[in-house]
Amino acid sequence: MLGSTHGTLTTDSRRARVIACGEQPSPVVHGRPADVDDLDVSGRPLYAAVPDLDRFFRPESVAVVGASDAEGRPNAGITRQLIAWAERVGARLHPVHPTRRSVFGIPCSPSLADLPEQVDLAVLLVGDPLPVIGELAEAKVKFAVAFASGFAETGAEGAAAQARLAAAVRRSGLRLLGPNTNLNAFEKFRDDLDGPAIALITQSGHQGRPVFAMQELGVRLSHWAPTGNEADLETADFISYFSEQPGIGAIACYVEGLKDGRSFLLAADRAARRKVPVVAVKVGRTETGARTAASHTGKLTGADTVVDAAMRQYGVIRVDGLDELQDTAALLARAGAPRAEGVVVYSISGGTGAHFADLATAAGLPLPGLSAAKQAELHQWIPEYLSVTNPVDNGGHPVGDWRGRKIIDAILADPEVGVLICPITGPFPPMSDKLAQDLVDAAEQTDKLVCVVWGSPVGTEAAYRETLLGSSKVATFRTFANCITAVRAYLDHHRFVAAYRSPFDEAPRTPSPSFRKTQALMRPGQQLSEHAAKQLLRAYGIRVPREQLVTSAAAAVRAASLVGYPVVMKASGAQIAHKTELGLVKIGLTSASQVRDAYRELTDIARYEGISLDGVLVCQMVERGVEMVVGVTHDQLFGPTVTVGLGGVLVEVLRDAAVRVPPFGEDQARGMLGELRGRALLEGVRGGPPVDVDALVEVVLRVQRMALELGDDIAELDINPLMVLPRGQGAVALDALVVCR
């Protein structure tokens, strides 16, 4: 179970067992008792607690603790910037310093207790913020910012110091940004730009500079939250808050490590409910990146495959570069929902159009061919020998006269077209100037998305700087790749939010009868025998073969006759992880003599290997189907996760698996199967019948229920192989491994 964090619900790690015993937990959120309906079956919160950060971003009064006007000192420069910021937001600023009577001409208080009024925000320009936290609490300060470094980013000793700081903050009731943060929240934002804005969240201030600079290209930025080490306020808090703010069209994030996976998913869920796109660069795709990020912020980066899957699950758009973050967030912030999904590439060069179309198609963008009627219409202005199917090649000359605008309007009038992309690989005035103007004018008259790729390496041309960037309707890019990435994210996002149903709304609140049945099977810190593991599966409605556990050769023969030949015999014991490698599995047994011999051989091997058995399983032999694996593992950030993939020996060879973080619904379970490289096996190959996908999905959902209810008790659950039978015949768990926590 994930540890509790300030700003999320404090929960009982055994809530399910508490409720089963008739007791009620009493979690709190921001000091308020939480309703039990706000918690899932394992005691985790189901909804994000949205912090009220209005007074953080626009305080009425600010205290600067450690303020200075000594020239050449860092605190003097910071104080000067804070004074300018306070004036811009209309806040009263109060310097605090024990030995100064005034700072930059402003009366200075010797301590927080001597302030002339209660302040909303305290900025701490001190080397160690911990001793100040108690004073802030006594002064009833709502928010504080700690710039000091030397905490979790420095190693174990710093992490311990940060833990003490976080504990003090929790006791105080205030909210803290930092430590190891900076002045980005107090930057000067342009107030002369219109349209939906980008809200920015970064753990490294410098990494947010490219997005902040987009204001110079006409893109509005409303907030910047530099979260630093996140001893208290974290990325999730700001996503939740920004999702509720009017005028924010997209949230852009640079994340080095997540403080708490559950909090992040709850925040992403809130954004998805509000249809606010979240675009994120998440460091840690490689081992080197993960190690570097941890040294910077002291966060867990998490297994990247789980992080990636969790982000997709909740609609967070993950990009790799800061340039992609800029362009994708800007497009999503400014463009309305698509009227259609069709993308048309329009160019003055057949080579340019073909190149762009290849890249776009490979990236999954839908490029439908235009209808014969639409092509005939375009050929009124474009020579017959040029292709206008999609991409549309005008040959160049029509853009220089009245025909250029006619062509653009005709394409945008097609009901199958939702996006028009015009790559301009280089300036060729005056035609490129007119083309740019026609695209801008057409964009003003349509509710469809118009994108331009301005390929000139110079970027000083008037057609680019004034015409294209001067338009709030045209999305302008500098590279093919960034345009394709952003448009794909745009279509994916709107498709996602249109169909989004929060899995937290359907998450179980109370334990199932299955949970109560399984408590006697749990063995803390131990691995269960196969027999016990299958009992666990059976309790949750997962089908296992007909089988009996026996302790003598004679009993094995009787069991085989009841189970029905042919049979499989397997040694069953808590110490056995890989039975096949040890020779502890015998298959295809067809007679009583084979069963007797197999029993003796299995027990002899176990005795020789020093393995304690609880018996030998005599099992129904199930042969025809596709072997899959379904399991539960415990991720450091997100807690229990569910995996499905190709099973048997293919697990280790192909590593073809998909992951989800509970809770999730049937659509996500089916989506997992769609992500598998070997998914064609489920549809039937080389004359084989399609398998029972519905039964496989049902097993995945039942395993998810186990993860939700038993996630604190199970370190690992592995059903391998799960034999998925032909359509209509179900799925059978042939083997199972369960390791208790």
LOBA-977379 format. One record per residue (C-alpha): x, y, z; residue in three letters. Coordinates in steps of 0.2 Angstrom, whole numbers, padded with zeros to 4 digits, always signed. Last residue first. Layout:
// residues N
XYZAla ...
//
This chain:
// residues 741
+0018-0050+0009Arg +0011-0067+0001Cys +0018-0075-0014Val +0006-0083-0025Val +0010-0094-0040Leu -0003-0102-0051Ala -0004-0116-0064Asp -0017-0122-0076Leu -0029-0108-0074Ala -0043-0112-0086Val -0052-0101-0099Ala -0069-0102-0107Gly -0077-0113-0120Gln -0087-0101-0130Gly -0073-0096-0142Arg -0059-0109-0141Pro -0050-0111-0125Leu -0039-0099-0116Val -0026-0109-0106Met -0020-0098-0091Leu -0002-0103-0090Pro +0004-0095-0080Asn -0007-0087-0067Ile +0006-0077-0057Asp +0002-0067-0041Leu +0015-0057-0032Glu +0017-0047-0016Ala +0000-0052-0010Ile -0007-0046+0006Asp -0008-0027+0003Asp -0015-0030-0014Gly -0028-0042-0008Leu -0044-0032-0011Glu -0039-0022-0026Leu -0027-0035-0033Ala -0040-0048-0031Met -0053-0038-0040Arg -0040-0035-0054Gln -0038-0054-0055Val -0057-0055-0058Arg -0056-0042-0071Leu -0042-0051-0080Val -0051-0067-0079Val -0067-0059-0087Glu -0056-0052-0101Val -0050-0070-0104Leu -0068-0077-0104Ala -0073-0063-0117Asp -0058-0067-0128Val -0063-0085-0130Asp -0051-0091-0143Val -0052-0090-0162Pro -0051-0106-0170Pro -0034-0112-0178Gly -0032-0113-0197Gly -0015-0106-0197Arg -0019-0092-0184Val -0034-0089-0173Gly -0040-0072-0167Glu -0031-0074-0150Leu -0015-0078-0159Leu -0017-0061-0168Ala -0014-0052-0151Arg +0004-0057-0152Gly +0011-0039-0151Arg +0000-0036-0137Leu -0008-0019-0135Glu -0026-0024-0141Gly -0026-0037-0126Leu -0023-0022-0114Met -0037-0012-0123Gly -0049-0026-0119Arg -0045-0024-0100Ala -0047-0005-0102Gln -0064-0007-0110Asp -0069-0019-0096Glu -0066-0007-0082Gly -0051-0001-0072Phe -0046+0001-0054Pro -0033-0005-0054Pro -0016+0000-0063Val -0015-0008-0080Arg -0001-0017-0089Val +0002-0025-0106Ala +0013-0040-0110Ala +0024-0047-0123Asp +0040-0052-0115Arg +0045-0062-0130Leu +0056-0076-0123Val +0052-0074-0104Glu +0033-0075-0106Val +0034-0086-0122Leu +0038-0101-0111Val +0020-0102-0105Gly +0010-0086-0107Gly +0007-0072-0119Leu +0002-0056-0109Gly -0008-0049-0095Val -0002-0038-0081Thr -0011-0031-0066Val -0004-0018-0055Thr -0004-0017-0036Pro +0004-0001-0028Gly +0006+0014-0040Phe +0023+0020-0035Leu +0033+0005-0028Gln +0024-0007-0040Asp +0017-0023-0033His +0014-0037-0045Thr -0002-0045-0050Val -0004-0058-0064Gly -0012-0065-0080Val -0002-0076-0092Val -0008-0083-0108Met -0007-0100-0116Glu -0018-0101-0132Val -0030-0116-0133Gly -0031-0135-0134Arg -0022-0145-0121Glu -0031-0146-0104Val -0026-0162-0094Met -0037-0164-0078Gln -0026-0164-0063Cys -0019-0176-0050Val -0010-0164-0038Leu +0004-0172-0027Val +0004-0168-0008Gly +0009-0155+0005Asp +0027-0157-0001Leu +0043-0152+0008Ser +0057-0150-0004Ile +0074-0157+0001Gly +0080-0160-0017Glu +0081-0179-0015Tyr +0064-0180-0006Arg +0056-0169-0019Ala +0063-0181-0033Ile +0057-0196-0024Asp +0040-0189-0021Thr +0038-0185-0040Leu +0045-0202-0045Glu +0034-0212-0033Arg +0018-0202-0039Tyr +0023-0204-0058Ala +0025-0223-0056Asp +0008-0225-0048Arg +0000-0213-0062Val +0009-0223-0076Gln +0002-0239-0068Ser -0015-0232-0067Ala -0015-0228-0085Ser -0015-0213-0097Thr -0003-0200-0091Leu -0001-0186-0103Gly +0010-0175-0092Ile +0022-0177-0077Lys +0028-0161-0068Val +0041-0161-0054Leu +0056-0163-0065Gly +0065-0149-0056Leu +0064-0137-0071Glu +0046-0141-0073Thr +0042-0137-0055Lys +0048-0119-0055His +0043-0110-0039Ala +0042-0125-0027Ile +0044-0120-0008Gln +0026-0120-0004Ala +0022-0137-0010Gly +0013-0146-0023Ser +0021-0159-0034Ala +0012-0161-0051Lys +0003-0175-0060Met -0006-0172-0077Val -0020-0183-0082Val -0026-0192-0098Pro -0038-0199-0091Tyr -0053-0193-0081Gly -0053-0183-0064Val -0062-0197-0055Leu -0051-0211-0062Ser -0036-0200-0059Ala -0041-0197-0041Ala -0042-0216-0038Arg -0025-0219-0045Val -0018-0204-0035Ala -0026-0211-0019Ala -0016-0227-0022Ala +0000-0218-0025Ala -0002-0209-0008Ser -0004-0191-0002Thr -0017-0184-0014Val -0023-0167-0020Leu -0037-0168-0032Gln -0040-0160-0049Glu -0053-0154-0061Arg -0044-0139-0069Pro -0046-0121-0063Val -0059-0108-0066Arg -0057-0091-0059Ile -0072-0087-0048Gly -0063-0077-0034Tyr -0063-0092-0022Ala -0057-0103-0036Arg -0042-0092-0038Leu -0037-0093-0020Leu -0040-0112-0020Gln -0028-0112-0035Lys -0015-0104-0024Ala -0018-0116-0010Ala -0015-0131-0022His +0000-0123-0030Glu +0008-0120-0013Ser +0008-0103-0006Leu +0024-0093-0005Gln +0027-0085+0012Gln +0029-0068+0020Gly +0012-0068+0027Pro +0003-0085+0024Arg -0015-0081+0017Met -0026-0096+0015Leu -0037-0092+0030Ala -0041-0075+0023Gln -0047-0081+0006Thr -0066-0084+0010Lys -0068-0066+0017Arg -0061-0059+0001Phe -0072-0070-0010Ser -0088-0063-0001Pro -0083-0046-0008Ser -0075-0032+0001Pro -0083-0015+0002Thr -0081+0001-0009Arg -0078-0007-0026Pro -0072+0004-0040Ala -0086+0010-0052Glu -0084+0029-0050Asp -0065+0026-0048Phe -0065+0019-0066Pro -0069+0036-0072Ser -0079+0035-0089Arg -0070+0043-0103Tyr -0078+0041-0121Ala -0077+0059-0126Ala -0062+0061-0116Val -0052+0048-0126Phe -0057+0053-0143Arg -0053+0071-0139His -0036+0067-0132His -0032+0055-0147Asp -0036+0068-0160Leu -0025+0081-0152Tyr -0011+0069-0147Ala -0010+0064-0166Arg -0010+0082-0171Val +0004+0086-0158Ala +0015+0071-0163Thr +0012+0075-0182Ile +0016+0093-0180Cys +0032+0089-0169Asn +0038+0077-0182Ala +0036+0088-0197Phe +0046+0102-0189Thr +0044+0121-0186Arg +0026+0121-0181Phe +0011+0133-0183Thr -0006+0130-0176Ala -0017+0143-0185Val -0032+0150-0175Lys -0023+0162-0164Ser -0015+0171-0179Ser +0000+0183-0177Gly +0012+0168-0177Leu +0007+0164-0195Leu +0006+0182-0202Thr +0019+0191-0192Glu +0034+0180-0188Arg +0031+0167-0202Tyr +0025+0177-0217Ala +0037+0191-0211Ala +0052+0179-0212Glu +0063+0178-0197Thr +0062+0160-0195Gly +0079+0156-0202Val +0078+0137-0203Pro +0063+0138-0215Ser +0052+0123-0212Gly +0036+0132-0208Trp +0024+0118-0204Val +0006+0124-0205Val -0009+0118-0196Cys -0028+0122-0199Val -0040+0114-0187Leu -0058+0115-0191Lys -0071+0128-0185Asp -0069+0138-0200Thr -0069+0157-0205Gln -0053+0162-0196Glu -0044+0147-0202Ala -0047+0152-0220Ala -0040+0169-0217Asp -0024+0162-0209Val -0022+0149-0223Leu -0024+0162-0236Asp -0011+0173-0227Gln +0002+0159-0227Ala -0001+0155-0245Leu +0000+0174-0250Lys +0017+0175-0241Asp +0023+0159-0248Ser +0019+0165-0266Met +0028+0182-0264Pro +0040+0175-0258Pro +0047+0157-0258Phe +0050+0152-0240Pro +0055+0134-0236Gly +0047+0117-0232Thr +0029+0124-0231Ile +0019+0109-0224Pro +0001+0113-0225Cys -0010+0102-0213Ile -0029+0103-0214Leu -0038+0094-0199Val -0056+0088-0197Gly -0060+0082-0215Val -0074+0070-0218Glu -0087+0084-0220Pro -0077+0092-0234Asp -0079+0111-0233Ala -0061+0112-0227Leu -0054+0105-0243Ile -0065+0117-0253Ala -0060+0132-0243Asp -0041+0128-0245Ile -0043+0126-0264Ile -0053+0142-0266Lys -0040+0152-0256Arg -0026+0147-0268Gly -0037+0150-0284Arg -0037+0169-0282Trp -0018+0170-0286Asp -0001+0164-0281Gly -0006+0148-0272Val -0012+0142-0289Pro +0006+0141-0296His +0013+0129-0284Gly +0009+0112-0291Gly -0007+0110-0281Asn -0003+0093-0273Asp -0017+0086-0262Val -0011+0072-0251Pro -0024+0065-0251Asn -0033+0062-0268Thr -0028+0078-0276Val -0014+0071-0288Ser -0008+0082-0302Leu -0011+0078-0320Tyr -0028+0087-0320Glu -0021+0104-0316Pro -0027+0112-0300Ile -0041+0125-0300Trp -0056+0116-0306Gln -0047+0100-0302His -0052+0103-0284Leu -0070+0101-0288Glu -0067+0085-0297Ala -0057+0078-0282Gln -0071+0083-0271Lys -0083+0073-0282Ala -0072+0058-0283Ala -0071+0058-0264Ser -0055+0062-0254Leu -0044+0048-0249Gly -0043+0047-0230Pro -0027+0051-0220Leu -0030+0045-0203Pro -0015+0048-0192Leu -0006+0032-0186Gly +0012+0038-0184Ala +0016+0028-0200Ala +0002+0037-0209Thr +0009+0054-0204Ala +0027+0050-0209Leu +0022+0044-0226Asp +0010+0059-0229Ala +0023+0071-0224Phe +0035+0064-0237His +0021+0062-0251Ala +0016+0080-0248Gly +0034+0087-0249Thr +0038+0077-0264Gly +0022+0082-0273Gly +0025+0100-0270Ser +0014+0115-0267Ile +0006+0106-0252Ser -0010+0100-0244Tyr -0010+0086-0232Val -0028+0081-0227Val -0032+0073-0210Val -0049+0065-0206Gly -0055+0064-0188Glu -0070+0075-0190Ala -0077+0091-0181Arg -0062+0091-0170Pro -0064+0098-0152Ala -0057+0116-0151Gly -0039+0120-0153Ala -0030+0133-0142Arg -0024+0122-0127Ala -0022+0106-0136Leu -0011+0115-0149Leu +0000+0124-0137Ala +0002+0108-0126Ala +0008+0098-0141Thr +0020+0112-0147Asp +0028+0116-0131Gln +0029+0098-0124Leu +0036+0092-0141Glu +0050+0105-0140Asp +0053+0099-0122Leu +0056+0082-0128Gly +0049+0065-0125Asp +0030+0066-0125Val +0017+0058-0113Arg -0001+0063-0115Ile -0010+0059-0099Val -0027+0051-0104Gly -0030+0041-0088Tyr -0025+0024-0094Gln -0011+0031-0105Arg -0003+0038-0090Met -0004+0022-0081Ala +0003+0012-0095Ala +0019+0024-0096Asp +0021+0024-0078Val +0020+0005-0077Val +0032+0003-0091Thr +0044+0015-0083Asp +0045+0005-0067Ala +0044+0020-0054Gly +0054+0036-0054Thr +0055+0036-0035Leu +0059+0054-0030Lys +0075+0061-0023Gly +0074+0077-0034Thr +0090+0078-0043His +0098+0061-0038Ser +0082+0052-0042Ala +0081+0060-0060Ala +0099+0055-0064Thr +0096+0037-0059Arg +0080+0036-0069Ala +0088+0044-0084Gly +0102+0032-0083Thr +0091+0017-0081Glu +0081+0023-0096Thr +0063+0029-0098Arg +0066+0039-0082Gly +0060+0057-0085Val +0042+0061-0088Lys +0038+0074-0101Val +0020+0077-0099Ala +0004+0084-0108Val -0012+0085-0098Val -0027+0089-0108Pro -0042+0096-0098Val -0058+0087-0102Lys -0065+0090-0084Arg -0067+0072-0081Arg -0050+0069-0089Ala -0042+0082-0077Ala -0050+0074-0062Arg -0044+0057-0067Asp -0026+0064-0070Ala -0027+0071-0052Ala -0033+0054-0045Leu -0019+0046-0055Leu -0006+0057-0048Phe -0012+0054-0030Ser -0011+0036-0033Arg +0007+0036-0040Gly +0014+0046-0025Asp +0029+0057-0026Lys +0031+0055-0044Leu +0049+0058-0051Gly +0057+0069-0064Glu +0041+0077-0071Val +0040+0091-0083Tyr +0022+0095-0085Cys +0011+0105-0097Ala -0008+0108-0092Ile -0020+0113-0106Ala -0034+0125-0110Gly -0034+0135-0094Ile -0047+0149-0095Gly -0057+0143-0080Pro -0048+0134-0066Gln -0054+0117-0061Glu -0040+0107-0070Ser -0027+0119-0063Phe -0031+0114-0045Tyr -0030+0095-0049Ser -0015+0096-0059Ile -0007+0107-0046Phe -0010+0095-0032Asp -0004+0080-0042Ala +0013+0089-0046Thr +0016+0090-0027Glu +0013+0101-0012Leu +0021+0094+0003Asp +0040+0088+0003Ala +0038+0090-0016Glu +0057+0091-0020Asn +0055+0105-0032Gly +0037+0109-0037Thr +0040+0124-0049Pro +0022+0129-0052Ala +0020+0141-0066Trp +0003+0149-0070His -0006+0158-0084Ser +0004+0156-0100Leu -0004+0163-0116Arg +0004+0158-0133Val +0008+0173-0144Gly +0025+0167-0150Leu +0034+0177-0136Glu +0023+0169-0124Gln +0031+0153-0130Met +0046+0157-0119Ala +0037+0150-0103Phe +0036+0133-0113Val +0055+0134-0117Pro +0059+0139-0099Arg +0051+0125-0090Gly +0066+0113-0090Gln +0076+0127-0081His +0064+0126-0066Gly +0066+0107-0063Ser +0051+0099-0055Gln +0040+0108-0067Thr +0021+0112-0068Ile +0015+0124-0082Leu -0003+0130-0085Ala -0006+0134-0103Ile -0019+0147-0107Ala -0035+0148-0117Pro -0037+0163-0128Gly -0030+0181-0127Asp -0012+0188-0124Leu -0009+0206-0117Asp -0006+0200-0099Asp +0011+0193-0101Arg +0017+0183-0086Phe +0031+0190-0075Lys +0038+0176-0065Glu +0034+0173-0047Phe +0030+0154-0048Ala +0047+0152-0057Asn +0057+0159-0041Leu +0065+0143-0036Asn +0062+0126-0028Thr +0074+0115-0018Asn +0061+0113-0004Pro +0048+0115-0010Gly +0030+0122-0010Leu +0023+0121+0007Leu +0005+0120+0013Arg +0000+0125+0031Leu -0009+0114+0044Gly +0006+0114+0055Ser +0007+0096+0059Arg +0008+0091+0041Arg +0022+0104+0039Val +0032+0097+0053Ala +0031+0080+0046Ala +0037+0086+0029Ala +0052+0095+0037Leu +0056+0079+0046Arg +0055+0069+0031Ala +0066+0082+0021Gln +0079+0080+0034Ala +0079+0061+0033Ala +0080+0063+0014Ala +0095+0074+0016Gly +0104+0061+0026Glu +0099+0047+0014Ala +0105+0056-0002Gly +0107+0074-0009Thr +0091+0076-0018Glu +0081+0072-0003Ala +0087+0088+0006Phe +0102+0100+0003Gly +0092+0114-0005Ser +0083+0129+0002Ala +0070+0138-0009Phe +0056+0135+0003Ala +0039+0142-0001Val +0025+0144+0012Ala +0006+0144+0011Phe -0008+0148+0023Lys +0001+0157+0037Val -0008+0155+0054Lys +0005+0165+0063Ala +0007+0151+0075Glu +0009+0139+0061Ala +0022+0150+0052Leu +0032+0151+0069Glu +0031+0132+0070Gly +0038+0130+0052Ile +0052+0142+0055Val +0064+0129+0063Pro +0062+0118+0048Leu +0066+0131+0034Pro +0085+0128+0035Asp +0096+0139+0024Gly +0083+0154+0025Val +0075+0164+0011Leu +0058+0158+0016Leu +0043+0165+0006Val +0028+0166+0017Ala +0011+0167+0009Leu -0007+0172+0015Asp -0002+0184+0028Val -0010+0189+0045Gln -0007+0207+0048Glu +0006+0219+0056Pro +0019+0206+0057Leu +0027+0205+0074Asp +0025+0186+0076Ala +0033+0183+0060Leu +0049+0190+0067Ser +0059+0206+0067Pro +0047+0215+0055Ser +0054+0226+0041Cys +0047+0243+0035Pro +0049+0245+0016Ile +0063+0256+0010Gly +0072+0243+0000Phe +0072+0233+0016Val +0068+0241+0033Ser +0072+0240+0051Arg +0084+0226+0049Arg +0091+0214+0062Thr +0079+0200+0065Pro +0073+0200+0047His +0055+0199+0040Val +0050+0209+0024Pro +0031+0213+0022His +0023+0213+0005Leu +0005+0219+0002Arg -0001+0210-0013Ala -0009+0218-0029Gly -0003+0204-0041Val +0009+0215-0050Arg +0015+0224-0034Glu +0019+0207-0026Ala +0029+0202-0041Trp +0040+0218-0041Ala +0043+0215-0022Ile +0047+0197-0025Leu +0060+0201-0038Gln +0069+0214-0026Arg +0068+0201-0012Thr +0076+0188-0024Ile +0090+0200-0029Gly +0093+0204-0011Ala +0093+0186-0005Asn +0107+0182-0017Pro +0119+0195-0009Arg +0128+0207-0021Gly +0119+0222-0014Glu +0112+0220+0004Ala +0094+0223+0002Asp +0088+0208+0012Ser +0073+0198+0016Ala +0076+0183+0027Gly +0057+0179+0029Val +0048+0187+0015Val +0030+0189+0020Ala +0016+0191+0008Val -0002+0199+0009Ser -0017+0198-0003Glu -0011+0182-0011Pro -0014+0178-0030Arg -0005+0162-0034Phe -0004+0155-0016Phe -0021+0163-0011Arg -0030+0154-0025Asp -0022+0138-0021Leu -0037+0129-0014Asp -0031+0111-0013Pro -0042+0099-0024Val -0043+0082-0015Ala -0043+0069-0029Ala -0056+0056-0028Tyr -0056+0038-0025Leu -0045+0038-0010Pro -0036+0022-0005Arg -0044+0011+0009Gly -0042-0006+0001Ser -0060-0007-0004Val -0060+0010-0011Asp -0062+0026-0001Leu -0073+0041-0004Asp -0089+0031+0001Asp -0081+0030+0018Val -0084+0049+0020Asp -0068+0058+0024Ala -0065+0067+0040Pro -0059+0085+0037Arg -0041+0089+0042Gly -0035+0092+0024His -0043+0075+0020Val -0045+0063+0034Val -0047+0044+0036Pro -0058+0037+0050Ser -0059+0018+0048Pro -0075+0009+0052Gln -0076-0007+0062Glu -0087-0022+0058Gly -0074-0035+0056Cys -0075-0035+0038Ala -0073-0016+0038Ile -0056-0018+0047Val -0051-0032+0035Arg -0054-0021+0020Ala -0046-0006+0028Arg -0029-0015+0031Arg -0018-0001+0026Ser -0029+0011+0036Asp -0029+0027+0026Thr -0023+0046+0027Thr -0032+0053+0012Leu -0022+0065+0001Thr -0015+0082+0003Gly -0001+0077+0015His +0004+0060+0009Thr +0000+0042+0015Ser +0011+0028+0010Gly +0006+0017-0004Leu +0000+0000+0000Met 
//
